[in-house]
Amino acid sequence: MCGIVGFLAKESAYRSTLGEYVVPMMECMGDRGPDSAGLAIFSEKPDPKALRFNLYALQQPFARDSLARRFEQAFGAETSAKIEEAENHAVLITSVETSRVVEWIRSDCPDIHLLSVGRAMDIYKDTGHPREIAARYRWSSFSGSHCVGHTRMATESAVTPVHSHPFTAGQDFCLVHNGSLSNPYELRRMLEARGVEFETDNDTEAACRFLQWRLAEGDTIEEALEQAFVELDGFFTLLMGTVDKIVLVRDAFACKPAVVAETDDYVAIGSEFRTLAHLPNIQNARLFEPRPEEIYSWNV
């Protein structure tokens, strides 16, 4: 049993205070997922010239300016980079080639885990109750166009920040999952034979990397999901975020819950209605339960 949360702000007024609407949703879903939580938030105006590398310090919080010094030693003082650090999380914003940054992290920074790469997306995830994580990383202060969140109750694989959702693959793509897949290792063997690398033994990562593989092969997200309905075996509600949309699907049995509320100002998604009850004008929202194997998407 896990909790899924999504919010897309149609109006700019909701984007500047996005975190204030989302944090109560995450805290409410802490009843469904008390051991870890994560949030992917998408910038309203991404920088077209630089990538955002989201990093997690595995051992201890980032010391002030420590990452900046390490980056300068590796790439030179003339290389421009902006670094935002908060507790165990940091965002490295740079125009240095992606492969060079990734190789530096892998070879020179064994105490740092790369959470995501993209122009618009930041990923925050950690262990503990969602209420504690939201306070630790100041989620209520966040602004953005849309976000995808998850609260986890682990039924398989370890309880670590790395195993927490959202899972990411490629750039500016993430996925959260409520349910359980019965064929993740079959998917993994197929993808690894095609050169796809995995970081965990979590079943959700198999779904995430399967979809990203299909996107890399040229599918639209909708085409990739149609293929996922054929290839993914098990129970699932999947909520995905891309640079310009959120997408929601349920499996053929639709036994994992989801509720959508849509108004002229926002789209909100939760595993239960109570996570949406505090939202403005919720009494006039169009409320519905997504149908099995139907693809729902909302663009920014």
C-alpha positions as CSV (number, residue, x, y, z in Angstrom):
1,M,0.0,0.0,0.0
2,C,1.5,3.3,-1.2
3,G,0.3,6.8,-1.8
4,I,0.4,8.7,-5.1
5,V,0.1,12.4,-5.5
6,G,0.0,14.7,-8.5
7,F,-0.7,18.3,-9.1
8,L,-0.7,20.4,-12.3
9,A,-1.3,24.2,-12.0
10,K,-3.1,25.7,-15.0
11,E,-3.0,29.2,-13.6
12,S,0.2,31.1,-12.7
13,A,-1.1,32.0,-9.2
14,Y,-1.1,28.3,-8.3
15,R,2.4,27.8,-9.7
16,S,4.0,30.3,-7.3
17,T,2.6,28.5,-4.3
18,L,2.6,24.9,-5.6
19,G,4.3,23.5,-2.6
20,E,1.6,24.8,-0.2
21,Y,-1.0,22.7,-2.0
22,V,1.1,19.6,-2.4
23,V,2.6,19.2,1.1
24,P,-0.8,18.5,2.8
25,M,-1.4,15.9,0.1
26,M,1.9,14.2,0.8
27,E,1.4,14.3,4.6
28,C,-2.1,12.8,4.2
29,M,-0.7,10.0,2.1
30,G,1.8,9.3,4.9
31,D,-0.8,6.9,6.3
32,R,-0.5,4.8,3.2
33,G,3.3,5.1,2.9
34,P,5.2,6.0,6.2
35,D,8.7,4.7,5.5
36,S,9.9,7.0,2.7
37,A,8.7,9.6,0.2
38,G,9.7,11.5,-2.8
39,L,8.6,14.5,-4.9
40,A,9.5,15.4,-8.5
41,I,8.8,19.1,-9.3
42,F,8.9,20.7,-12.7
43,S,10.0,24.2,-13.3
44,E,7.7,26.6,-15.0
45,K,10.5,28.2,-17.0
46,P,13.4,25.7,-17.5
47,D,16.8,27.0,-18.5
48,P,17.4,26.0,-22.1
49,K,21.2,26.3,-21.8
50,A,21.9,24.2,-18.6
51,L,21.0,20.9,-17.1
52,R,20.0,20.2,-13.6
53,F,21.8,17.3,-11.9
54,N,19.9,16.3,-8.7
55,L,22.2,14.6,-6.2
56,Y,21.8,12.8,-2.8
57,A,24.6,12.6,-0.3
58,L,24.5,9.0,1.0
59,Q,26.6,9.4,4.2
60,Q,25.9,12.9,5.6
61,P,24.4,16.3,4.6
62,F,26.4,18.4,2.1
63,A,28.8,20.7,3.8
64,R,28.5,24.3,2.7
65,D,30.4,24.8,-0.6
66,S,31.9,21.3,-0.5
67,L,30.3,20.2,-3.7
68,A,31.4,23.5,-5.4
69,R,35.0,22.9,-4.5
70,R,34.9,19.3,-5.8
71,F,33.3,20.4,-9.0
72,E,35.9,23.1,-9.5
73,Q,38.8,20.7,-8.9
74,A,37.4,18.3,-11.5
75,F,36.4,20.8,-14.2
76,G,38.4,24.0,-13.5
77,A,37.6,27.3,-12.0
78,E,36.5,28.7,-15.3
79,T,33.7,26.3,-15.6
80,S,30.4,27.9,-14.6
81,A,28.1,26.0,-12.3
82,K,25.4,26.9,-9.8
83,I,24.9,24.7,-6.8
84,E,21.9,24.7,-4.5
85,E,22.4,22.5,-1.3
86,A,19.8,21.6,1.3
87,E,20.6,18.8,3.9
88,N,21.3,15.6,1.9
89,H,20.1,17.1,-1.4
90,A,21.9,19.3,-3.9
91,V,21.1,20.6,-7.4
92,L,24.1,21.1,-9.7
93,I,23.2,23.4,-12.6
94,T,25.8,23.4,-15.4
95,S,26.3,23.4,-19.1
96,V,29.1,20.8,-18.9
97,E,28.4,17.8,-21.1
98,T,26.1,15.3,-19.4
99,S,28.4,12.3,-19.9
100,R,31.4,14.1,-18.3
101,V,29.3,15.0,-15.2
102,V,27.9,11.5,-14.8
103,E,31.4,9.9,-15.1
104,W,32.8,12.4,-12.5
105,I,30.1,11.4,-10.1
106,R,30.6,7.7,-10.7
107,S,34.4,7.7,-10.5
108,D,35.2,10.5,-8.0
109,C,32.1,10.8,-5.8
110,P,31.2,7.4,-4.4
111,D,29.4,9.1,-1.5
112,I,26.9,10.8,-3.9
113,H,24.0,9.3,-5.8
114,L,22.7,10.8,-9.0
115,L,18.9,11.1,-8.7
116,S,18.0,12.7,-12.0
117,V,19.1,14.8,-14.9
118,G,17.0,17.3,-16.8
119,R,16.3,20.9,-17.7
120,A,13.0,21.2,-15.8
121,M,12.8,18.5,-13.2
122,D,14.1,18.3,-9.6
123,I,13.8,15.1,-7.5
124,Y,13.7,15.0,-3.8
125,K,13.4,11.7,-2.0
126,D,14.5,10.3,1.4
127,T,13.5,7.8,4.1
128,G,11.2,8.7,7.0
129,H,7.6,9.9,7.3
130,P,6.6,12.3,4.4
131,R,5.9,15.0,7.0
132,E,9.5,14.9,8.2
133,I,10.9,14.9,4.6
134,A,8.7,17.8,3.5
135,A,10.0,19.9,6.4
136,R,13.6,18.8,6.0
137,Y,13.7,19.9,2.3
138,R,11.2,22.8,2.7
139,W,8.8,21.5,0.1
140,S,6.1,24.1,1.1
141,S,8.3,26.8,-0.4
142,F,8.5,25.2,-3.9
143,S,7.1,26.7,-7.0
144,G,6.6,25.1,-10.4
145,S,4.1,24.1,-13.1
146,H,3.4,20.5,-12.0
147,C,4.7,17.7,-9.7
148,V,4.5,14.0,-9.0
149,G,4.8,12.6,-5.5
150,H,4.8,9.2,-3.7
151,T,4.7,7.9,-0.2
152,R,6.0,4.4,0.2
153,M,5.2,1.4,2.3
154,A,7.8,-1.1,1.2
155,T,6.5,-4.6,0.3
156,E,9.7,-5.6,-1.6
157,S,13.2,-4.3,-1.8
158,A,15.0,-2.1,0.7
159,V,13.9,1.1,2.4
160,T,16.5,3.5,1.2
161,P,16.4,6.9,-0.7
162,V,17.6,5.1,-3.8
163,H,14.7,2.6,-3.7
164,S,12.2,5.3,-3.0
165,H,9.9,6.8,-5.7
166,P,9.8,8.7,-8.0
167,F,12.1,6.7,-10.3
168,T,13.7,8.4,-13.2
169,A,15.2,7.4,-16.6
170,G,16.5,9.6,-19.3
171,Q,15.9,13.4,-18.9
172,D,12.9,15.0,-17.5
173,F,10.9,11.8,-17.1
174,C,9.8,10.2,-13.8
175,L,7.3,7.6,-12.6
176,V,5.6,6.7,-9.3
177,H,3.8,3.4,-8.8
178,N,1.2,1.9,-6.5
179,G,1.0,-1.8,-6.9
180,S,3.2,-4.8,-7.6
181,L,4.6,-6.2,-10.8
182,S,5.0,-10.0,-11.1
183,N,7.5,-9.9,-14.0
184,P,10.1,-7.2,-13.2
185,Y,13.0,-9.6,-13.7
186,E,11.7,-10.7,-17.1
187,L,11.6,-7.0,-18.1
188,R,15.0,-6.4,-16.6
189,R,16.6,-9.3,-18.5
190,M,15.1,-8.0,-21.8
191,L,16.2,-4.4,-21.2
192,E,19.7,-5.3,-20.0
193,A,20.3,-7.3,-23.1
194,R,19.6,-4.0,-25.0
195,G,22.1,-2.1,-22.9
196,V,19.8,-0.6,-20.3
197,E,21.4,-0.2,-16.9
198,F,19.6,-0.7,-13.6
199,E,20.4,0.8,-10.1
200,T,18.0,-1.2,-7.8
201,D,16.0,-4.4,-7.6
202,N,12.8,-2.5,-7.2
203,D,10.0,-3.5,-9.5
204,T,9.0,0.1,-10.2
205,E,12.4,0.8,-11.8
206,A,11.6,-2.0,-14.3
207,A,8.4,-0.2,-15.4
208,C,10.2,3.2,-15.5
209,R,13.1,1.9,-17.6
210,F,10.8,0.0,-19.9
211,L,8.8,3.1,-20.7
212,Q,11.9,5.2,-21.2
213,W,13.3,2.6,-23.5
214,R,10.2,2.8,-25.6
215,L,10.4,6.6,-25.7
216,A,14.1,6.3,-26.8
217,E,12.9,4.0,-29.6
218,G,10.7,6.8,-30.9
219,D,7.3,6.1,-29.2
220,T,5.2,8.8,-27.8
221,I,4.3,8.4,-24.1
222,E,0.9,7.2,-25.1
223,E,2.3,4.6,-27.5
224,A,4.8,3.4,-24.9
225,L,1.9,3.0,-22.4
226,E,-0.1,0.9,-24.9
227,Q,2.9,-1.4,-25.1
228,A,3.2,-1.4,-21.3
229,F,-0.4,-2.7,-21.0
230,V,0.8,-5.7,-23.0
231,E,4.2,-6.2,-21.3
232,L,3.7,-5.3,-17.6
233,D,2.2,-8.1,-15.6
234,G,0.6,-7.3,-12.2
235,F,-1.3,-4.6,-10.5
236,F,-0.5,-1.0,-11.0
237,T,-1.5,2.6,-10.9
238,L,1.2,4.6,-12.6
239,L,1.6,8.4,-12.5
240,M,4.3,10.0,-14.8
241,G,5.7,13.4,-15.2
242,T,7.5,14.9,-18.2
243,V,8.7,18.3,-19.0
244,D,5.2,19.4,-20.1
245,K,2.6,17.0,-18.8
246,I,1.5,14.5,-16.2
247,V,0.1,11.1,-17.3
248,L,-2.0,8.6,-15.3
249,V,-2.9,5.0,-16.1
250,R,-4.3,1.9,-14.2
251,D,-4.0,-1.7,-15.1
252,A,-6.8,-3.9,-16.5
253,F,-8.2,-4.8,-13.1
254,A,-7.9,-1.2,-11.6
255,C,-7.7,-2.5,-8.1
256,K,-5.2,0.1,-7.0
257,P,-7.1,3.3,-6.2
258,A,-6.8,6.8,-7.8
259,V,-9.0,9.9,-7.7
260,V,-8.8,12.9,-10.0
261,A,-10.1,16.4,-9.3
262,E,-10.1,18.9,-12.2
263,T,-11.0,22.6,-12.1
264,D,-10.3,25.6,-14.4
265,D,-7.2,26.3,-12.2
266,Y,-5.6,22.9,-11.5
267,V,-5.6,19.1,-11.9
268,A,-5.0,17.1,-8.7
269,I,-4.5,13.4,-8.3
270,G,-4.4,11.3,-5.2
271,S,-4.8,7.7,-4.1
272,E,-7.8,8.7,-2.0
273,F,-10.1,11.7,-2.0
274,R,-9.1,12.8,1.5
275,T,-5.7,13.9,0.1
276,L,-7.6,16.4,-2.2
277,A,-10.2,17.7,0.3
278,H,-8.2,20.8,1.3
279,L,-7.7,22.1,-2.2
280,P,-9.4,25.4,-3.2
281,N,-12.8,25.1,-4.9
282,I,-12.7,21.3,-4.5
283,Q,-16.5,21.3,-4.0
284,N,-16.9,22.4,-7.6
285,A,-14.2,20.2,-9.1
286,R,-15.0,17.5,-11.6
287,L,-14.2,14.3,-9.7
288,F,-13.7,10.9,-11.3
289,E,-12.0,7.6,-10.8
290,P,-9.8,6.7,-13.8
291,R,-11.0,3.7,-15.9
292,P,-8.9,0.6,-16.5
293,E,-6.3,0.7,-19.2
294,E,-7.3,4.2,-20.3
295,I,-4.5,6.9,-20.7
296,Y,-5.2,10.2,-19.0
297,S,-2.8,13.1,-19.7
298,W,-2.8,16.8,-18.9
299,N,-0.5,19.3,-20.5
300,V,1.0,22.4,-18.9
